Amino acid sequence: METNKSKIDQLLQKYKEGNCSLEEIEWLQHALSTTDTSDQDAIDRAIIASLLQPSSVSKMNESRLKIMLETIKKQIQQGKDNLLEKGAEDNMPIQKKTILSIRWPYWAAAACLLLFVFSMVFWQQQTSLVQEDRNLVGLNDTKGDAVKPGGTSATLRLADGTLLELDKQASGIVMGESITYQNGQSIADGLSKQSLKVDPSKVTLELTTPLGGMYQITLPDGTKVWLNAASSLKYPMSFAKNERKVILLGEAFFEVSKDSSRPFKVLSKGQEIEVLGTAFNVNAYPENTAIKTTLIKGKVKLSNDNHASQAIYLRPGQQSINTNNGNIQVANVDTEPFTAWKDGLFYFDETPVSDALQQIGRWYNVEVRYKGEAAQTHFYGRIKRNKPLREVLDVLEEGGLHFELSRSQEKNILLVTPLQ
């Protein structure tokens, strides 16, 4: 019996965590039904406590709750049948046979309780959805000043995992013998090349901007990088002797210091850019289906991890579009719309609605949703990125769209509707 009690305790814990299999539930039912009456009251209390545990409800999905409910119902019916059969054999009134091998009234109560819990979970899910819908249509922000533009904001992750919140009043950091802000103020006290016990080129740091944030960094070789919102740059404390390599996720503008002995490489989503000294923009957000590299000056070489032999070269004024399947297309473009973000501008020049609103969503940290299909229209013009969101939306509404700004579960929602 001691072994059974130990297993029952173990399965009760699994049940509270929502991890019991159907076979384990059936075993638990059988074990409980055959437990000595001296132990039954304590076990009953444990089961009831488990059924009422919020943690178990939150971790169980709908299908698992349904399985458990059906299993309990089945056990109830089996208990009833057994009682009728046993009573008939012994020619005894059913009322006197309530304490038998299967105690079906208990499981009936448990089933009712579980049904109640399941109903409450379903009701909460539906209430949450209804409330979110109400938020979307009922909290229209006509003033629009509630959503401010983004600004300088970033975190720096050190090699040991320490995460530093960088000063929002500073525009960037500088990597030298130590890490400082642009005004010379030290950031990571005690962290310098001399204090490291390993080769500084083996020490990787990561600069990350949030939604609504941007930041600048001067790398150890003097290369300057501007990180757009929701982006990250991994780089070493000091570059190696034969190459300079960084990893980008998101969007960044590079002004690479010339060093003929050490090519500068940017890795992003399977693409590699190799340069000596140049200025270019890379848009490599994970949700986009292609990487856009726009060259301002100098010369760059592009290749894919799986197509290294098919490298191409860009000249100033050209842009490459590298799709997920590895195909690279090159076109001559006006480079300013792709780099204006660095200078505090949204620059739309026949920009599709989805692309323009994607930029706005990142900078103002709003989730863009469309009522129906996205309008097949384009935006034109320049808008300063330091304006409140409402002012930007007022300009864009001239393009035949209507915007509703609301808030749901601590996030701002921008609902886009085409004008009829």
LINGIQUI-V789711 format. One record per backbone hydrogen bond with DSSP energy under -1.0 kcal/mol. NH is the residue of the N-H (numbers start at 1). CO is the residue of the C=O. E is the energy in kcal/mol with one decimal. If there is no record, write none. Layout:
{{NH:CO:E} {NH:CO:E}}
This chain:
{{5:1:-2.6} {6:2:-2.1} {7:3:-2.3} {8:4:-3.0} {9:5:-2.4} {10:6:-2.0} {11:7:-2.8} {12:8:-2.6} {13:9:-1.8} {14:10:-2.0} {15:11:-2.8} {16:12:-2.3} {17:13:-1.5} {18:15:-1.2} {19:14:-2.9} {25:21:-2.1} {26:22:-2.2} {27:23:-2.3} {28:24:-2.3} {29:25:-2.3} {30:26:-2.3} {31:27:-2.7} {32:28:-2.4} {33:29:-2.1} {34:30:-1.2} {39:36:-1.5} {40:36:-1.0} {43:39:-1.8} {44:40:-3.1} {45:41:-2.2} {46:42:-1.8} {47:43:-2.5} {48:44:-2.6} {49:45:-2.3} {50:46:-2.2} {51:47:-2.6} {52:48:-1.6} {53:50:-1.3} {57:53:-1.4} {58:54:-2.5} {59:55:-1.3} {65:61:-1.9} {66:62:-2.0} {67:63:-2.1} {68:64:-2.4} {69:65:-2.4} {70:66:-2.6} {71:67:-2.4} {72:68:-2.3} {73:69:-2.4} {74:70:-2.3} {75:71:-2.2} {76:72:-2.3} {77:73:-2.2} {78:74:-2.3} {79:75:-2.3} {80:76:-2.3} {81:77:-2.5} {82:78:-2.4} {83:79:-2.2} {84:80:-2.4} {85:81:-2.6} {86:82:-2.9} {87:83:-2.7} {88:84:-2.0} {89:85:-2.0} {90:86:-2.2} {92:87:-1.8} {96:93:-1.1} {97:94:-1.9} {100:98:-1.0} {104:102:-1.2} {107:103:-1.1} {108:104:-2.3} {109:105:-2.1} {110:106:-2.4} {111:107:-2.6} {112:108:-2.3} {113:109:-2.5} {114:110:-2.9} {115:111:-2.7} {116:112:-2.1} {117:113:-2.5} {118:114:-3.0} {119:115:-2.5} {120:116:-2.4} {121:117:-2.4} {122:118:-2.6} {123:119:-2.7} {124:120:-2.6} {125:121:-2.3} {126:122:-2.5} {127:123:-2.8} {128:124:-2.4} {129:125:-2.0} {130:126:-2.7} {131:127:-2.8} {132:128:-2.2} {133:129:-2.3} {134:130:-2.6} {135:131:-2.3} {136:132:-2.0} {137:133:-1.9} {138:134:-2.6} {139:135:-1.3} {141:405:-2.2} {142:140:-1.1} {151:212:-2.0} {153:214:-1.4} {155:208:-2.5} {156:164:-2.5} {157:206:-2.9} {158:162:-3.0} {161:158:-1.8} {164:156:-2.8} {166:154:-2.2} {173:216:-2.0} {174:180:-3.3} {175:218:-2.8} {176:178:-2.4} {180:174:-2.1} {181:185:-2.8} {182:172:-1.3} {184:181:-2.2} {187:179:-2.5} {191:188:-2.0} {193:177:-2.4} {202:199:-2.5} {203:200:-1.2} {205:235:-3.1} {206:157:-1.7} {207:233:-2.6} {208:155:-2.5} {209:231:-2.9} {212:362:-1.9} {213:210:-1.5} {214:151:-1.4} {215:227:-1.5} {216:171:-1.5} {217:225:-2.6} {218:173:-2.2} {219:223:-3.2} {222:219:-2.4} {224:255:-2.2} {225:217:-2.6} {226:253:-2.3} {227:215:-3.4} {228:251:-2.4} {230:210:-1.7} {232:249:-2.7} {233:207:-2.6} {234:247:-2.6} {235:205:-2.1} {237:203:-2.3} {238:200:-1.0} {244:263:-2.6} {246:265:-2.3} {247:234:-2.2} {248:267:-2.8} {249:232:-2.4} {250:284:-1.5} {252:282:-2.1} {253:226:-2.0} {254:280:-3.1} {255:224:-2.6} {256:278:-2.9} {262:259:-1.5} {264:275:-3.8} {265:244:-3.3} {266:273:-2.2} {267:246:-2.4} {268:271:-2.4} {271:268:-2.2} {272:303:-2.9} {273:266:-2.2} {274:301:-2.5} {275:264:-2.7} {279:297:-1.8} {280:254:-1.8} {281:294:-2.6} {282:252:-2.7} {283:292:-2.8} {284:250:-3.8} {288:285:-1.3} {291:322:-2.5} {292:283:-2.1} {293:320:-2.0} {294:281:-2.7} {295:318:-2.5} {296:279:-2.6} {297:279:-1.6} {300:314:-1.1} {301:274:-2.1} {302:312:-3.0} {303:272:-1.7} {305:270:-2.1} {310:307:-1.6} {312:302:-2.2} {314:300:-2.1} {317:295:-2.6} {318:315:-1.5} {319:331:-2.8} {320:293:-2.5} {321:329:-2.8} {322:291:-2.8} {323:327:-2.4} {324:289:-1.3} {326:323:-2.0} {329:321:-2.1} {331:319:-2.3} {333:317:-2.6} {338:335:-1.3} {339:336:-1.3} {340:336:-1.8} {342:339:-1.4} {343:340:-1.1} {344:341:-1.6} {345:340:-1.8} {346:383:-3.3} {348:381:-3.4} {351:379:-2.0} {353:377:-1.6} {356:352:-2.5} {357:353:-2.8} {358:354:-1.4} {359:355:-1.8} {360:356:-2.0} {361:357:-2.7} {362:358:-1.9} {363:359:-2.0} {364:360:-2.6} {366:361:-1.8} {367:412:-2.9} {369:414:-3.0} {371:416:-3.0} {377:375:-1.6} {379:351:-2.5} {381:348:-2.4} {383:346:-2.4} {385:344:-2.3} {387:384:-1.0} {389:147:-2.0} {390:144:-1.2} {392:388:-1.3} {393:389:-2.6} {394:390:-2.2} {395:391:-1.3} {396:392:-2.1} {397:393:-2.2} {398:395:-1.2} {399:396:-2.2} {400:397:-1.6} {402:417:-2.9} {404:415:-2.2} {406:413:-2.5} {408:411:-2.9} {413:406:-3.1} {414:367:-2.9} {415:404:-2.9} {416:369:-2.7} {417:402:-2.9} {419:400:-2.1}}
